[in-house]
Amino acid sequence: MNRRIRNRTYGGVGGRRGQPRLLPDTERPIPFNPTTAISYQLPALSGDEGSAISFANLKIVDVQGKEIATLVNGTMPAGMHVVSWNGRDSRGNQVPSGVYFYTLSSQGQQLSRRMVLVK
């Protein structure tokens, strides 16, 4: 399996209520080889961290927009989340060095960031 999720909730962290967000420079390390961690936040609709759940989809795509892997696809509690990607596609094959994008979709919002895999 190419994902590992750790859930953490922090009070007072977030942007506008009701909007998911990727945290600045959230993939570590930059560039990465062979694994990177991506942090994101899902807001509590009620304003109380950890009290609500949201549907979230986090996927990896290449520069042509081809989907490489889906790391998250389902309901999750509000708060901070971290997911790891090991540089493998959905079939378990190692992807080549290059530029990739991770895209978080939740609550009608879509956010993307660039990352670089170097071997």
SEVEXVO-264390 format. One record per atom (N, C-alpha, C): chain; atom name; x, y, z. Coordinates in steps of 0.2 Angstrom, whole numbers, plus 5000, padded with zeros to 4 digits. Each point is the difference from the previous one (the first is absolute). Layout:
# residues N
{unit->A, site->CA, X->X, Y->Y, Z->Z}
...
***
This chain:
# residues 119
{unit->A, site->N, X->5004, Y->4994, Z->5000}
{unit->A, site->CA, X->4996, Y->5006, Z->5000}
{unit->A, site->C, X->5004, Y->5006, Z->5000}
{unit->A, site->N, X->4998, Y->5005, Z->4996}
{unit->A, site->CA, X->5005, Y->5006, Z->5000}
{unit->A, site->C, X->4998, Y->5006, Z->5004}
{unit->A, site->N, X->4996, Y->4999, Z->5005}
{unit->A, site->CA, X->4998, Y->5006, Z->5004}
{unit->A, site->C, X->5001, Y->4998, Z->5008}
{unit->A, site->N, X->5001, Y->5005, Z->5003}
{unit->A, site->CA, X->5000, Y->5000, Z->5008}
{unit->A, site->C, X->4997, Y->5006, Z->5002}
{unit->A, site->N, X->4995, Y->5000, Z->5004}
{unit->A, site->CA, X->4996, Y->5006, Z->5003}
{unit->A, site->C, X->5001, Y->5000, Z->5007}
{unit->A, site->N, X->5002, Y->5006, Z->5002}
{unit->A, site->CA, X->5000, Y->5002, Z->5007}
{unit->A, site->C, X->4995, Y->5006, Z->5001}
{unit->A, site->N, X->4996, Y->4999, Z->5005}
{unit->A, site->CA, X->4995, Y->5006, Z->5001}
{unit->A, site->C, X->5002, Y->5004, Z->5006}
{unit->A, site->N, X->5000, Y->5006, Z->5000}
{unit->A, site->CA, X->5002, Y->5005, Z->5005}
{unit->A, site->C, X->4995, Y->5005, Z->5000}
{unit->A, site->N, X->4997, Y->5003, Z->5006}
{unit->A, site->CA, X->4996, Y->5005, Z->5000}
{unit->A, site->C, X->5003, Y->5006, Z->5004}
{unit->A, site->N, X->5000, Y->5006, Z->4997}
{unit->A, site->CA, X->5003, Y->5006, Z->5004}
{unit->A, site->C, X->4994, Y->5005, Z->5000}
{unit->A, site->N, X->4999, Y->5003, Z->5006}
{unit->A, site->CA, X->4995, Y->5005, Z->5000}
{unit->A, site->C, X->5003, Y->5006, Z->4997}
{unit->A, site->N, X->4996, Y->5004, Z->4997}
{unit->A, site->CA, X->5002, Y->5007, Z->4998}
{unit->A, site->C, X->5004, Y->5000, Z->4994}
{unit->A, site->N, X->5001, Y->4994, Z->4996}
{unit->A, site->CA, X->5004, Y->5000, Z->4994}
{unit->A, site->C, X->4995, Y->5000, Z->4995}
{unit->A, site->N, X->5001, Y->5005, Z->4995}
{unit->A, site->CA, X->4995, Y->4999, Z->4994}
{unit->A, site->C, X->4999, Y->5007, Z->4997}
{unit->A, site->N, X->4997, Y->5000, Z->4994}
{unit->A, site->CA, X->4999, Y->5006, Z->4996}
{unit->A, site->C, X->4992, Y->5001, Z->5001}
{unit->A, site->N, X->4997, Y->5002, Z->4995}
{unit->A, site->CA, X->4993, Y->5002, Z->5000}
{unit->A, site->C, X->4996, Y->4993, Z->5002}
{unit->A, site->N, X->4995, Y->5001, Z->5004}
{unit->A, site->CA, X->4996, Y->4995, Z->5002}
{unit->A, site->C, X->4997, Y->4996, Z->4994}
{unit->A, site->N, X->5000, Y->4994, Z->5001}
{unit->A, site->CA, X->4996, Y->4996, Z->4994}
{unit->A, site->C, X->5005, Y->4998, Z->4994}
{unit->A, site->N, X->5006, Y->5002, Z->5000}
{unit->A, site->CA, X->5004, Y->4999, Z->4994}
{unit->A, site->C, X->5006, Y->4996, Z->5002}
{unit->A, site->N, X->5001, Y->4995, Z->4996}
{unit->A, site->CA, X->5006, Y->4996, Z->5002}
{unit->A, site->C, X->5006, Y->5004, Z->4997}
{unit->A, site->N, X->5006, Y->4998, Z->5003}
{unit->A, site->CA, X->5006, Y->5003, Z->4997}
{unit->A, site->C, X->5006, Y->4995, Z->5001}
{unit->A, site->N, X->5005, Y->5001, Z->4995}
{unit->A, site->CA, X->5006, Y->4997, Z->5001}
{unit->A, site->C, X->5005, Y->5005, Z->5003}
{unit->A, site->N, X->5004, Y->4998, Z->5004}
{unit->A, site->CA, X->5004, Y->5004, Z->5004}
{unit->A, site->C, X->5006, Y->5002, Z->4996}
{unit->A, site->N, X->5003, Y->5006, Z->5001}
{unit->A, site->CA, X->5006, Y->5003, Z->4996}
{unit->A, site->C, X->5006, Y->4995, Z->5000}
{unit->A, site->N, X->5003, Y->4999, Z->4995}
{unit->A, site->CA, X->5006, Y->4995, Z->5000}
{unit->A, site->C, X->4999, Y->4994, Z->5004}
{unit->A, site->N, X->4994, Y->4997, Z->4998}
{unit->A, site->CA, X->4998, Y->4994, Z->5005}
{unit->A, site->C, X->5003, Y->4993, Z->4998}
{unit->A, site->N, X->5003, Y->5000, Z->4994}
{unit->A, site->CA, X->5003, Y->4993, Z->4998}
{unit->A, site->C, X->5007, Y->5001, Z->5003}
{unit->A, site->N, X->5002, Y->4995, Z->5003}
{unit->A, site->CA, X->5007, Y->4999, Z->5003}
{unit->A, site->C, X->5003, Y->4994, Z->4998}
{unit->A, site->N, X->5006, Y->4999, Z->4998}
{unit->A, site->CA, X->5005, Y->5006, Z->4999}
{unit->A, site->C, X->4999, Y->5002, Z->4993}
{unit->A, site->N, X->5003, Y->5006, Z->4998}
{unit->A, site->CA, X->4999, Y->5003, Z->4993}
{unit->A, site->C, X->5007, Y->5000, Z->4997}
{unit->A, site->N, X->5002, Y->4998, Z->4995}
{unit->A, site->CA, X->4996, Y->4994, Z->4996}
{unit->A, site->C, X->5000, Y->4994, Z->5004}
{unit->A, site->N, X->4996, Y->4995, Z->4999}
{unit->A, site->CA, X->5000, Y->4994, Z->5004}
{unit->A, site->C, X->5003, Y->4994, Z->4996}
{unit->A, site->N, X->5002, Y->4995, Z->5004}
{unit->A, site->CA, X->5002, Y->4993, Z->4998}
{unit->A, site->C, X->5001, Y->4996, Z->5006}
{unit->A, site->N, X->4997, Y->4994, Z->5000}
{unit->A, site->CA, X->4994, Y->4998, Z->4996}
{unit->A, site->C, X->4993, Y->5001, Z->5003}
{unit->A, site->N, X->5000, Y->5003, Z->5006}
{unit->A, site->CA, X->4993, Y->5002, Z->5003}
{unit->A, site->C, X->5000, Y->5007, Z->5002}
{unit->A, site->N, X->4993, Y->5002, Z->5000}
{unit->A, site->CA, X->4999, Y->5007, Z->5002}
{unit->A, site->C, X->4994, Y->5000, Z->5004}
{unit->A, site->N, X->4999, Y->5005, Z->5004}
{unit->A, site->CA, X->4994, Y->5000, Z->5005}
{unit->A, site->C, X->4996, Y->5007, Z->4998}
{unit->A, site->N, X->4994, Y->4999, Z->4999}
{unit->A, site->CA, X->4995, Y->5006, Z->4998}
{unit->A, site->C, X->4996, Y->5001, Z->5006}
{unit->A, site->N, X->5000, Y->5007, Z->5002}
{unit->A, site->CA, X->4995, Y->5002, Z->5005}
{unit->A, site->C, X->4994, Y->5004, Z->4997}
{unit->A, site->N, X->4994, Y->4999, Z->5003}
{unit->A, site->CA, X->4995, Y->5004, Z->4998}
{unit->A, site->C, X->4995, Y->5000, Z->5006}
{unit->A, site->N, X->4995, Y->5005, Z->4999}
{unit->A, site->CA, X->4995, Y->5001, Z->5005}
{unit->A, site->C, X->4993, Y->5000, Z->4998}
{unit->A, site->N, X->4996, Y->4997, Z->5003}
{unit->A, site->CA, X->4993, Y->5000, Z->4999}
{unit->A, site->C, X->4996, Y->5003, Z->5005}
{unit->A, site->N, X->4996, Y->5006, Z->4998}
{unit->A, site->CA, X->4997, Y->5004, Z->5005}
{unit->A, site->C, X->4994, Y->4996, Z->5003}
{unit->A, site->N, X->4999, Y->5002, Z->5007}
{unit->A, site->CA, X->4994, Y->4998, Z->5003}
{unit->A, site->C, X->4994, Y->5005, Z->4998}
{unit->A, site->N, X->4995, Y->4997, Z->4997}
{unit->A, site->CA, X->4994, Y->5005, Z->4998}
{unit->A, site->C, X->4997, Y->5003, Z->5005}
{unit->A, site->N, X->5000, Y->4997, Z->5006}
{unit->A, site->CA, X->4997, Y->5004, Z->5006}
{unit->A, site->C, X->5005, Y->5005, Z->5003}
{unit->A, site->N, X->5006, Y->5000, Z->4998}
{unit->A, site->CA, X->5005, Y->5004, Z->5003}
{unit->A, site->C, X->5004, Y->4997, Z->5006}
{unit->A, site->N, X->4998, Y->4994, Z->5002}
{unit->A, site->CA, X->5003, Y->4996, Z->5005}
{unit->A, site->C, X->5004, Y->4995, Z->4998}
{unit->A, site->N, X->5007, Y->5000, Z->5000}
{unit->A, site->CA, X->5005, Y->4995, Z->4997}
{unit->A, site->C, X->4998, Y->4993, Z->5002}
{unit->A, site->N, X->5000, Y->4996, Z->4996}
{unit->A, site->CA, X->4999, Y->4993, Z->5002}
{unit->A, site->C, X->4993, Y->4998, Z->5001}
{unit->A, site->N, X->4995, Y->5004, Z->4999}
{unit->A, site->CA, X->4993, Y->4999, Z->5001}
{unit->A, site->C, X->4996, Y->4998, Z->4994}
{unit->A, site->N, X->5003, Y->5001, Z->4994}
{unit->A, site->CA, X->4997, Y->4999, Z->4994}
{unit->A, site->C, X->5004, Y->4995, Z->4995}
{unit->A, site->N, X->4997, Y->4997, Z->4995}
{unit->A, site->CA, X->5003, Y->4996, Z->4995}
{unit->A, site->C, X->4999, Y->5003, Z->4993}
{unit->A, site->N, X->5005, Y->4999, Z->4996}
{unit->A, site->CA, X->5000, Y->5003, Z->4993}
{unit->A, site->C, X->5002, Y->4994, Z->4996}
{unit->A, site->N, X->4997, Y->5001, Z->4993}
{unit->A, site->CA, X->5003, Y->4995, Z->4995}
{unit->A, site->C, X->5006, Y->5003, Z->4997}
{unit->A, site->N, X->5005, Y->4997, Z->5000}
{unit->A, site->CA, X->5007, Y->5002, Z->4997}
{unit->A, site->C, X->5002, Y->4996, Z->4995}
{unit->A, site->N, X->5003, Y->5002, Z->4995}
{unit->A, site->CA, X->5004, Y->4997, Z->4994}
{unit->A, site->C, X->5006, Y->5003, Z->4999}
{unit->A, site->N, X->5006, Y->4996, Z->5001}
{unit->A, site->CA, X->5007, Y->5002, Z->4999}
{unit->A, site->C, X->5003, Y->4996, Z->4995}
{unit->A, site->N, X->5002, Y->5002, Z->4994}
{unit->A, site->CA, X->5003, Y->4996, Z->4995}
{unit->A, site->C, X->5006, Y->5003, Z->4997}
{unit->A, site->N, X->5004, Y->4996, Z->4997}
{unit->A, site->CA, X->5006, Y->5002, Z->4997}
{unit->A, site->C, X->4999, Y->5000, Z->4993}
{unit->A, site->N, X->5002, Y->5005, Z->4996}
{unit->A, site->CA, X->5000, Y->5000, Z->4993}
{unit->A, site->C, X->5007, Y->5002, Z->4997}
{unit->A, site->N, X->5001, Y->4998, Z->4994}
{unit->A, site->CA, X->5006, Y->5002, Z->4997}
{unit->A, site->C, X->4999, Y->5007, Z->4996}
{unit->A, site->N, X->5005, Y->5002, Z->4996}
{unit->A, site->CA, X->5000, Y->5007, Z->4997}
{unit->A, site->C, X->4995, Y->5000, Z->4994}
{unit->A, site->N, X->4998, Y->4994, Z->4998}
{unit->A, site->CA, X->4995, Y->4999, Z->4994}
{unit->A, site->C, X->4993, Y->5000, Z->5003}
{unit->A, site->N, X->4999, Y->4999, Z->5007}
{unit->A, site->CA, X->4994, Y->5000, Z->5003}
{unit->A, site->C, X->4997, Y->4993, Z->5001}
{unit->A, site->N, X->5005, Y->4995, Z->4998}
{unit->A, site->CA, X->4998, Y->4993, Z->5001}
{unit->A, site->C, X->5000, Y->4998, Z->5008}
{unit->A, site->N, X->4995, Y->4997, Z->5002}
{unit->A, site->CA, X->5000, Y->4998, Z->5007}
{unit->A, site->C, X->5005, Y->4994, Z->5001}
{unit->A, site->N, X->5004, Y->5001, Z->5005}
{unit->A, site->CA, X->5005, Y->4995, Z->5002}
{unit->A, site->C, X->4998, Y->4996, Z->5006}
{unit->A, site->N, X->4997, Y->5003, Z->5005}
{unit->A, site->CA, X->4998, Y->4997, Z->5006}
{unit->A, site->C, X->4995, Y->5004, Z->5004}
{unit->A, site->N, X->4995, Y->4996, Z->5003}
{unit->A, site->CA, X->4996, Y->5004, Z->5005}
{unit->A, site->C, X->5002, Y->4998, Z->5007}
{unit->A, site->N, X->5001, Y->5005, Z->5004}
{unit->A, site->CA, X->5003, Y->4999, Z->5007}
{unit->A, site->C, X->4994, Y->5000, Z->5005}
{unit->A, site->N, X->4995, Y->5004, Z->4999}
{unit->A, site->CA, X->4994, Y->5001, Z->5004}
{unit->A, site->C, X->4994, Y->5000, Z->4996}
{unit->A, site->N, X->4995, Y->4996, Z->5002}
{unit->A, site->CA, X->4994, Y->5001, Z->4996}
{unit->A, site->C, X->4994, Y->4997, Z->5005}
{unit->A, site->N, X->4998, Y->5005, Z->5004}
{unit->A, site->CA, X->4994, Y->4998, Z->5005}
{unit->A, site->C, X->4999, Y->5005, Z->5005}
{unit->A, site->N, X->4996, Y->4999, Z->5005}
{unit->A, site->CA, X->4999, Y->5004, Z->5005}
{unit->A, site->C, X->5005, Y->5000, Z->5005}
{unit->A, site->N, X->5001, Y->5006, Z->5003}
{unit->A, site->CA, X->5006, Y->5001, Z->5005}
{unit->A, site->C, X->4997, Y->5005, Z->5005}
{unit->A, site->N, X->5003, Y->5000, Z->5006}
{unit->A, site->CA, X->4998, Y->5005, Z->5005}
{unit->A, site->C, X->5003, Y->5007, Z->4999}
{unit->A, site->N, X->4998, Y->5005, Z->5002}
{unit->A, site->CA, X->5003, Y->5007, Z->4999}
{unit->A, site->C, X->5006, Y->5000, Z->5004}
{unit->A, site->N, X->5005, Y->5004, Z->4998}
{unit->A, site->CA, X->5006, Y->5001, Z->5003}
{unit->A, site->C, X->5006, Y->4999, Z->4995}
{unit->A, site->N, X->5006, Y->4999, Z->5003}
{unit->A, site->CA, X->5006, Y->4999, Z->4996}
{unit->A, site->C, X->5001, Y->4993, Z->4999}
{unit->A, site->N, X->5002, Y->4998, Z->4994}
{unit->A, site->CA, X->5002, Y->4994, Z->4997}
{unit->A, site->C, X->5006, Y->5000, Z->4997}
{unit->A, site->N, X->5004, Y->4994, Z->5000}
{unit->A, site->CA, X->5006, Y->4999, Z->4996}
{unit->A, site->C, X->5000, Y->4993, Z->4997}
{unit->A, site->N, X->5001, Y->5000, Z->4993}
{unit->A, site->CA, X->5000, Y->4994, Z->4996}
{unit->A, site->C, X->5007, Y->5000, Z->4997}
{unit->A, site->N, X->5003, Y->4994, Z->5000}
{unit->A, site->CA, X->5006, Y->4999, Z->4996}
{unit->A, site->C, X->4999, Y->4996, Z->4994}
{unit->A, site->N, X->5005, Y->5002, Z->4995}
{unit->A, site->CA, X->5000, Y->4997, Z->4993}
{unit->A, site->C, X->5007, Y->4998, Z->4999}
{unit->A, site->N, X->5000, Y->4994, Z->4998}
{unit->A, site->CA, X->5007, Y->4996, Z->4999}
{unit->A, site->C, X->5002, Y->5000, Z->4993}
{unit->A, site->N, X->4997, Y->5005, Z->4995}
{unit->A, site->CA, X->5003, Y->5000, Z->4994}
{unit->A, site->C, X->4998, Y->4994, Z->4995}
{unit->A, site->N, X->4994, Y->4997, Z->5002}
{unit->A, site->CA, X->4998, Y->4994, Z->4996}
{unit->A, site->C, X->4993, Y->5002, Z->4998}
{unit->A, site->N, X->4998, Y->4997, Z->4994}
{unit->A, site->CA, X->4993, Y->5001, Z->4997}
{unit->A, site->C, X->4995, Y->4995, Z->5003}
{unit->A, site->N, X->4994, Y->5001, Z->4998}
{unit->A, site->CA, X->4995, Y->4996, Z->5003}
{unit->A, site->C, X->5001, Y->4992, Z->4999}
{unit->A, site->N, X->5004, Y->4998, Z->4996}
{unit->A, site->CA, X->5001, Y->4993, Z->4999}
{unit->A, site->C, X->5007, Y->4998, Z->5004}
{unit->A, site->N, X->5003, Y->5004, Z->5003}
{unit->A, site->CA, X->5006, Y->4999, Z->5004}
{unit->A, site->C, X->5006, Y->5001, Z->4996}
{unit->A, site->N, X->5000, Y->5002, Z->4994}
{unit->A, site->CA, X->5006, Y->5001, Z->4996}
{unit->A, site->C, X->5003, Y->5007, Z->5002}
{unit->A, site->N, X->5007, Y->5000, Z->5001}
{unit->A, site->CA, X->5004, Y->5006, Z->5001}
{unit->A, site->C, X->4999, Y->5005, Z->4994}
{unit->A, site->N, X->4999, Y->5006, Z->5001}
{unit->A, site->CA, X->4999, Y->5005, Z->4995}
{unit->A, site->C, X->5007, Y->5003, Z->4999}
{unit->A, site->N, X->5001, Y->5003, Z->4994}
{unit->A, site->CA, X->5006, Y->5003, Z->4998}
{unit->A, site->C, X->5001, Y->5007, Z->5004}
{unit->A, site->N, X->5007, Y->5002, Z->5000}
{unit->A, site->CA, X->5001, Y->5007, Z->5002}
{unit->A, site->C, X->4996, Y->5005, Z->4996}
{unit->A, site->N, X->4998, Y->5005, Z->5003}
{unit->A, site->CA, X->4996, Y->5005, Z->4997}
{unit->A, site->C, X->4996, Y->5004, Z->5004}
{unit->A, site->N, X->4996, Y->5005, Z->4997}
{unit->A, site->CA, X->4996, Y->5004, Z->5004}
{unit->A, site->C, X->4993, Y->4997, Z->5000}
{unit->A, site->N, X->4997, Y->5000, Z->5006}
{unit->A, site->CA, X->4993, Y->4997, Z->5001}
{unit->A, site->C, X->4996, Y->5005, Z->5004}
{unit->A, site->N, X->4994, Y->5000, Z->5000}
{unit->A, site->CA, X->4995, Y->5004, Z->5004}
{unit->A, site->C, X->4996, Y->4996, Z->5004}
{unit->A, site->N, X->4999, Y->5003, Z->5006}
{unit->A, site->CA, X->4995, Y->4997, Z->5005}
{unit->A, site->C, X->4994, Y->5004, Z->5000}
{unit->A, site->N, X->4994, Y->4997, Z->5000}
{unit->A, site->CA, X->4994, Y->5004, Z->4999}
{unit->A, site->C, X->4995, Y->4998, Z->5006}
{unit->A, site->N, X->4998, Y->5005, Z->5004}
{unit->A, site->CA, X->4995, Y->4998, Z->5005}
{unit->A, site->C, X->4993, Y->5003, Z->4998}
{unit->A, site->N, X->4995, Y->4996, Z->5000}
{unit->A, site->CA, X->4993, Y->5002, Z->4999}
{unit->A, site->C, X->4996, Y->4999, Z->5006}
{unit->A, site->N, X->4996, Y->5005, Z->5002}
{unit->A, site->CA, X->4996, Y->4999, Z->5006}
{unit->A, site->C, X->4995, Y->5006, Z->5000}
{unit->A, site->N, X->4994, Y->4998, Z->5001}
{unit->A, site->CA, X->4995, Y->5006, Z->5001}
{unit->A, site->C, X->4999, Y->5005, Z->4995}
{unit->A, site->N, X->5001, Y->4997, Z->4994}
{unit->A, site->CA, X->4999, Y->5004, Z->4994}
{unit->A, site->C, X->5006, Y->5004, Z->4998}
{unit->A, site->N, X->5006, Y->4999, Z->5004}
{unit->A, site->CA, X->5006, Y->5004, Z->4999}
{unit->A, site->C, X->5005, Y->4995, Z->4997}
{unit->A, site->N, X->5005, Y->5003, Z->4996}
{unit->A, site->CA, X->5005, Y->4996, Z->4997}
{unit->A, site->C, X->5007, Y->5004, Z->5001}
{unit->A, site->N, X->5005, Y->4997, Z->5003}
{unit->A, site->CA, X->5006, Y->5003, Z->5001}
{unit->A, site->C, X->5006, Y->4995, Z->4998}
{unit->A, site->N, X->5005, Y->5003, Z->4996}
{unit->A, site->CA, X->5005, Y->4996, Z->4998}
{unit->A, site->C, X->5007, Y->5003, Z->5001}
{unit->A, site->N, X->5005, Y->4996, Z->5001}
{unit->A, site->CA, X->5007, Y->5002, Z->5001}
{unit->A, site->C, X->5005, Y->4996, Z->4996}
{unit->A, site->N, X->5005, Y->5003, Z->4998}
{unit->A, site->CA, X->5005, Y->4996, Z->4996}
{unit->A, site->C, X->5005, Y->4997, Z->5005}
{unit->A, site->N, X->5003, Y->4994, Z->4998}
{unit->A, site->CA, X->5006, Y->4997, Z->5004}
{unit->A, site->C, X->5004, Y->4997, Z->4994}
{unit->A, site->N, X->5006, Y->4998, Z->5003}
{unit->A, site->CA, X->5005, Y->4998, Z->4995}
{unit->A, site->C, X->5003, Y->4993, Z->5003}
{unit->A, site->N, X->5000, Y->4995, Z->4996}
{unit->A, site->CA, X->5003, Y->4994, Z->5002}
{unit->A, site->C, X->5007, Y->4999, Z->4996}
{unit->A, site->N, X->5005, Y->4999, Z->5004}
{unit->A, site->CA, X->5007, Y->5000, Z->4997}
{unit->A, site->C, X->5003, Y->4993, Z->5003}
{unit->A, site->N, X->5003, Y->4996, Z->4995}
{unit->A, site->CA, X->5003, Y->4994, Z->5002}
{unit->A, site->C, X->5007, Y->5000, Z->4999}
***
